[in-house]
Amino acid sequence: MALDVTPLFGPRRDDTVGTMARGLVGSEILRIAGEIRELVAQGKQVCNLTVGDFSPKEFPIPTALGDAIAAALKAGETNYPPSDGVLPLRQTVQRFYERALGLKYPLESVLITGGARPIIYGIFRTVMDPGDTVVYPVPSWNNNHYSHMMGAKHVAVVTDAEHGFMPTVEQLAPHLAEARLLCLCSPLNPTGTMISPELLRSIGQRVVEENRKREAQGRKPLIVMYDQIYWTLTFGQTKHVTPLELVPELAPYTVFVDGISKAFAATGVRVGWSVGPPSIISRMKDVLGHVGAWAPKAEQIAVARFMDDVPAMSSFLETMRRRVDERLVALHQGFEAMRAAGLPVRSIAPQGAIYLSAQFDLIGKAGLKTNDDIRKLLLDKAGFALVPFQAFGLKEDTGWFRLSVGAVSMEEIRAGLPRVEAVLRAAVGK
């Protein structure tokens, strides 16, 4: 007979875990996802715009990539990969950056991991000591949580819609002298906006100036984490830029976060990479090797083969961009039509990633006091599920939300917009 240990646990105890784990906040997005699953189980129609993921039904991974994974598994590529990634994939990423971004790096600058999250953790863990200062804009994805795990001092720079939710040089400048890490992301999760070349150049020049002062003082440099995991998904005339093409002197201080998760709708395949100064990358390899954060070997080999097939990869990305963009545009045009009709909603035209920023200006109307009140109203009355910017570090109730289109069909969007319009009309008495 098996020993039932359940009665031995008793009430939940917080004294069994450390201070860091006790203070770590769980994912707001996952909590909201639980509510949506419950509504769907009850048979309610929901246009689910919450999760930063892809439905394989709407966005399958490239067929050639899936075939290559199966072939690698069949060939027995199932043992441990090297801790910095298999050589063919590191070489592929090296060629990809030179071909697509105009950046030529040595091979020792490339590190492969199990998706992009270990890269972000690895940068924080490798660069920072407890008590160091990290500067990041809000809203942004998870910088607050990684800072907490590191015991870092947070400097959260609050951004606004007028600047595309990007931090200005004037906002960042007072904090650069004390910072050890500056976190930037473009296209930005959660907003879907992109940093302008002019702004990125100005920030980069300030970082270089700061590091020249520090070098003369014998102090550690300011490092820039540049998260560009969505950079292959840009729309219209918007062009992705990297810090190095604008300010080449940033190369010793910039570490890229990248991978296939968003580019190939392959979030579950778990292949990411970092490209940066060898001095940082070599230590990140050691740190992440100790936690087994490498990507599966078969997937690494398959990704190398697929990315070296430039016509196949380009064709997939072209189709991917078109299908993501049509969903974002449908939402944006729908909201702008409502706004033209006098309803309290607006959105920012799609620029990049799989996200749209929309503001529902309902605070103080119909008894609504918080973003969560608005979220619940839209979910309950319109079957329209989205995530408030509070899930991304912004504390104020501004009515701004992230809408993610990776898991919805055009039909669900078309059906959901009239329901939203009806709720807004009822809320303002139109």
NUPAMI-606204 format. One record per residue (C-alpha): residue in one letter; y, x, z. Coordinates in steps of 0.05 Angstrom, whole numbers, padded with zeros to 5 digits, always signed. Each point is the difference from the previous one (the first is absolute). Layout:
// NUPAMI-606204
aYXZ
...
// end
This chain:
// NUPAMI-606204
m+00000+00000+00000
a+00069+00026-00018
l+00050+00013+00055
d+00059-00048-00005
v+00060+00043+00021
t+00052-00054-00013
p+00005-00023+00073
l+00012+00072+00022
f+00067+00005-00036
g+00038-00051+00042
p+00074-00014-00013
r+00034+00043-00052
r+00027+00064+00031
d+00057+00042-00026
d-00013+00058+00047
t-00059+00022-00042
v+00045+00024-00057
g+00056+00050-00005
t+00075-00012+00001
m+00008+00008-00075
a-00054-00051-00016
r+00026-00049+00051
g+00069+00002-00031
l-00022-00003-00073
v+00019-00066-00032
g-00052-00035-00043
s+00013-00021-00072
e+00044-00061-00007
i-00027-00008-00071
l-00072-00004+00024
r+00020-00053+00051
i+00033-00042-00054
a-00061+00010-00044
g-00043-00031+00054
e+00043-00063+00000
i-00007-00005-00076
r-00075+00007+00002
e-00003-00057+00050
l+00042-00045-00045
v-00041+00016-00061
a-00064-00014+00039
q+00030-00069+00015
g+00008-00012-00075
k+00075+00010-00004
q+00030+00026-00065
v+00036+00066+00016
c+00039+00046-00046
n-00016+00064+00038
l+00055+00051-00010
t-00012+00039+00064
v-00050+00056-00011
g+00019+00065-00035
d-00067-00001-00036
f-00031-00023-00064
s-00049-00056-00013
p-00055+00029-00044
k-00001-00067-00036
e+00073+00008-00020
f+00004+00076-00004
p-00068+00034-00010
i-00003+00075+00001
p-00006+00035-00068
t-00069-00013-00030
a-00007+00073-00018
l+00015+00021+00071
g-00053-00048+00028
d-00050+00026-00050
a+00016+00072+00018
i-00010-00014+00075
a-00068-00031-00014
a-00019+00059-00044
a+00021+00050+00054
l-00041-00037+00053
k-00060-00002-00046
a+00008+00074-00011
g-00007+00012+00075
e+00073+00018+00015
t-00007-00026+00071
n+00007+00061+00045
y+00061+00027+00036
p+00057+00019-00047
p+00044+00061+00015
s+00050-00015+00054
d+00058+00006-00049
g-00034-00039-00056
v-00047+00015-00058
l+00028+00053-00047
p+00000-00045-00063
l+00044-00052+00034
r+00048+00050+00029
q+00008+00029-00069
t+00009-00069-00030
v+00056-00017+00049
q+00032+00068-00015
r-00001-00016-00074
f+00023-00072+00012
y+00062+00022+00038
e+00019+00050-00053
r-00012-00049-00057
a+00030-00063+00031
l+00052+00025+00049
g+00018+00068-00029
l-00020+00035+00065
k-00044+00062-00005
y-00035+00016+00066
p-00052+00052+00018
l-00069-00027+00015
e+00006+00016+00074
s+00056-00052+00003
v-00049-00058-00013
l-00039-00035+00056
i-00047-00059-00012
t-00012-00052+00055
g-00030-00068+00012
g+00060-00039-00024
a+00073+00012+00016
r+00000-00019+00073
p-00033+00065+00023
i+00054+00037-00039
i+00055-00034+00040
y-00036+00012+00065
g-00015+00072-00021
i+00073+00014-00015
f+00023-00027+00067
r-00056+00037+00037
t+00010+00066-00037
v+00076+00005-00001
m+00020-00031+00066
d-00007+00016+00074
p+00007-00053+00055
g+00073-00013+00012
d+00022+00020-00070
t+00046-00049-00037
v-00021-00040-00061
v+00052-00037-00041
y-00021-00059-00043
p+00032-00062-00030
v-00018-00071+00020
p-00030-00041-00028
s-00056+00049-00018
w-00074+00003+00007
n-00031+00026+00065
n+00047+00058+00014
n+00013-00030+00068
h-00074-00001+00017
y-00014+00071-00023
s+00061+00024+00039
h-00028-00035+00062
m-00068+00033-00009
m+00034+00068-00003
g+00044-00011+00061
a+00060+00012-00046
k+00072-00021+00010
h+00015-00057-00049
v+00064-00006-00038
a-00006-00065-00040
v+00057-00007-00050
v+00013-00073-00013
t+00011-00014-00074
d+00027-00061-00037
a-00010-00039-00064
e+00066+00024-00030
h-00028+00071-00003
g-00069-00022-00022
f-00027+00012+00070
m+00008+00075-00011
p+00035+00044+00051
t+00067+00028-00020
v+00020+00073+00008
e+00053-00022+00051
q-00054-00035+00042
l-00047+00060-00002
a+00050+00057+00008
p+00012-00007+00076
h-00075+00006+00014
l-00022+00057-00046
a+00020+00056+00048
e-00051-00023+00052
a-00054-00025-00047
r-00066+00035-00014
l-00025-00052-00049
l+00036-00046-00048
c-00042-00057-00029
l+00019-00029-00068
c-00039-00047-00045
s+00013-00024-00071
p-00019-00050-00026
l+00007-00026+00070
n-00051-00040+00040
p+00020-00054+00020
t+00060-00012-00045
g-00022+00019-00070
t+00067+00036-00010
m+00009+00071-00024
i+00046+00057+00020
s+00053+00019-00051
p+00002+00071-00029
e+00071+00008+00026
l-00019-00018+00071
l-00063+00042+00000
r+00038+00060-00027
s+00052-00007+00055
i-00052-00006+00055
g-00038+00059-00028
q+00062+00044-00002
r+00014-00017+00073
v-00071+00020+00019
v+00006+00066-00036
e+00068+00014+00033
e-00030-00017+00068
n-00059+00046-00011
r+00044+00058-00021
k+00035-00006+00067
r-00066-00003+00037
e-00027+00061-00036
a+00060+00040+00023
q-00011-00025+00070
g-00075+00013+00000
r-00016-00074+00009
k-00056-00041-00031
p+00020-00035-00065
l+00009-00074-00012
i-00060-00027-00040
v+00004-00059-00048
m-00059-00046-00006
y+00007-00034-00068
d-00047-00059-00006
q-00007-00018-00074
i-00067-00037+00003
y+00030-00055-00045
w+00036+00045-00049
t-00042-00020-00061
l+00020-00073+00010
t+00073-00004-00022
f+00033-00055-00041
g+00057-00010-00049
q+00049+00058-00007
t-00013+00027+00070
k-00025+00071-00001
h-00039+00035+00055
v+00030+00066+00022
t-00026+00055+00045
p+00042+00043+00047
l-00021+00064-00034
e+00022-00018-00070
l+00070-00013+00028
v+00003+00056+00052
p-00053+00053-00016
e+00018+00038+00064
l-00034-00056+00039
a-00069+00024-00022
p-00016+00040+00064
y+00018-00060+00043
t-00029-00061-00038
v-00069-00030+00009
f-00022-00056-00047
v-00043-00059+00020
d-00039-00028-00059
g-00067-00027-00025
i-00036-00051-00042
s+00001-00060+00047
k+00058-00036-00033
a+00001+00032-00069
f-00072-00022-00015
a-00004-00061+00047
a-00052+00043+00036
t+00018-00008+00073
g-00073+00000+00021
v-00020+00061-00040
r+00038+00044+00049
v+00026+00059-00040
g+00068+00027+00017
w+00035+00067-00004
s+00058+00041+00024
v+00038+00053-00039
g+00046+00047+00036
p+00014+00070+00025
p-00066+00040+00009
s+00021+00019+00071
i+00000-00073+00021
i-00058-00023-00044
s-00047+00053+00027
r+00012-00022+00072
m-00006-00074-00019
k-00068+00016-00029
d-00021+00030+00066
v+00027-00059+00040
l-00031-00054-00044
g-00065+00038-00007
h-00011-00007+00074
v+00005-00076-00005
g-00042-00006-00064
a+00056-00032-00040
w-00027+00022-00068
a-00012-00049-00057
p-00073-00014-00019
k-00026+00053-00048
a-00024-00048-00055
e+00067-00035-00002
q+00037+00067-00004
i-00042+00022-00060
a+00010-00068-00034
v+00075+00000+00010
a+00005+00070-00030
r-00037-00023-00062
f+00041-00063-00008
m+00068+00033+00010
d-00016+00054-00050
d-00011-00055-00052
v+00074-00007-00012
p-00003-00056-00053
a-00046-00043+00044
m+00043+00011+00062
s+00065-00014-00038
s-00029-00064-00030
f-00022-00025+00068
l+00067+00015+00033
e+00038-00036-00056
t-00041-00063+00010
m+00005+00007+00076
r+00075+00005-00001
r+00007-00060-00046
r-00044-00045+00043
v+00034+00021+00065
d+00069-00008-00031
e-00013-00070-00027
r-00017-00023+00071
l+00061+00032+00031
v+00046-00027-00054
a-00028-00070+00008
l+00016+00001+00074
h+00069+00030-00010
q+00019-00049-00054
g-00026-00058+00041
f+00042+00020+00060
e+00061+00013-00042
a-00006-00069-00030
m-00003-00029+00070
r+00061+00040+00019
a+00038-00025-00060
a-00016-00070+00024
g+00034+00015+00066
l-00062+00015+00042
p+00002+00055+00053
v-00044+00052-00034
r+00010+00064-00039
s-00042+00059-00023
i+00009+00070-00028
a-00021+00009-00072
p-00067+00038-00006
q+00006+00075-00004
g-00067+00029+00021
a-00064-00006+00041
i-00034-00069+00009
y+00054-00028+00045
l+00060-00047-00005
s+00054-00004+00054
a+00023-00071+00012
q+00049-00029+00051
f-00007-00071+00026
d+00068-00013+00033
l-00026-00051+00049
i+00018+00030+00067
g+00038-00053+00038
k-00022-00056-00047
a-00050-00055+00015
g-00012+00030+00069
l-00024+00067-00029
k+00019+00059+00045
t-00043+00058-00023
n-00033+00030-00061
d-00067-00022+00029
d+00025-00071+00003
i+00016+00004-00074
r-00067+00032-00015
k-00038-00055+00036
l+00040-00055-00034
l-00015+00028-00069
l-00073+00010+00017
d-00011-00068+00033
k+00042-00043-00046
a-00005+00037-00067
g-00064+00040+00006
f+00043+00061-00017
a-00019+00062+00040
l+00045+00061+00006
v+00016+00055+00050
p+00066+00008+00038
f+00035+00067-00001
q-00013+00005+00075
a-00070+00023-00019
f+00034+00061-00030
g+00043+00023+00059
l+00062-00044-00011
k+00016-00036+00064
e+00055-00048-00023
d-00015-00071-00023
t+00034+00004-00068
g-00044-00047-00040
w-00028+00057-00043
f-00074+00000-00019
r-00049+00041-00040
l-00040-00036-00054
s-00060+00037-00028
v-00031-00022-00066
g-00064+00041-00003
a-00045-00056+00023
v+00029-00062-00034
s-00006-00031-00069
m+00057-00025-00043
e-00027-00070+00010
e+00006+00007+00075
i+00072+00024-00006
r+00019-00056-00048
a-00031-00051+00047
g+00032+00030+00062
l+00072+00004-00022
p+00012-00076-00004
r-00029-00007+00070
v+00050+00052+00026
e+00057-00036-00035
a-00019-00065+00034
v-00001+00033+00068
l+00068+00032-00011
r+00030-00066-00022
a-00027-00035+00061
a+00026+00056+00046
v+00072-00006-00025
g-00001-00074-00016
k+00007+00005-00076
// end
